[in-house]
Amino acid sequence: MLTALQVKNAKTGEHADGKNLYLRVSDTGNRSWVFRFQLDGKRRKMGLGTVLALPTGEARAEAARLRVMVKKGTAPRKSRRCGRN
């Protein structure tokens, strides 16, 4: 798991926090959370929000909730669009 200092000082690219959660740092320095998963044999990514809008602890909790959905065979994106979060 990434520490607060690692999140703050991370360089451009994607950095694994663990359990399907990644920190994405853009060339401009913007930091956001990405949830990676595989469903129906396809790899997918889902943006969760910026580090400012979604603190690390909340991002980890959201990733845990989404992992349960994927395990049940439900596509997280589909439920988000339908307002079933």
Steps between C-alpha positions, in 0.01 A plus 500: 500500500617847418577738784378862501854612415523256208167628363621858532843437340405244233641560153310477169341159435283248682595379846343194662341553840390137511178305450416646157550864603751720318617858532529666159726804474473700176775697331353816653518350850128434544437199721199273474387153607434220252335165570614216270297184463425212269146396414384257232861448397559869426734729691349835591585820682267730687591847626393568857595866534785729593708462812363836622137391458554143621753455781705180508287327765179570311655381172598173667149456640345566157740251338397239758132560421568472127700177545193342662287606203749354251517176698119475470528556124356853501668764286583799724460751217150378421385540860656847520304619194176361638548679832526184706818594686 
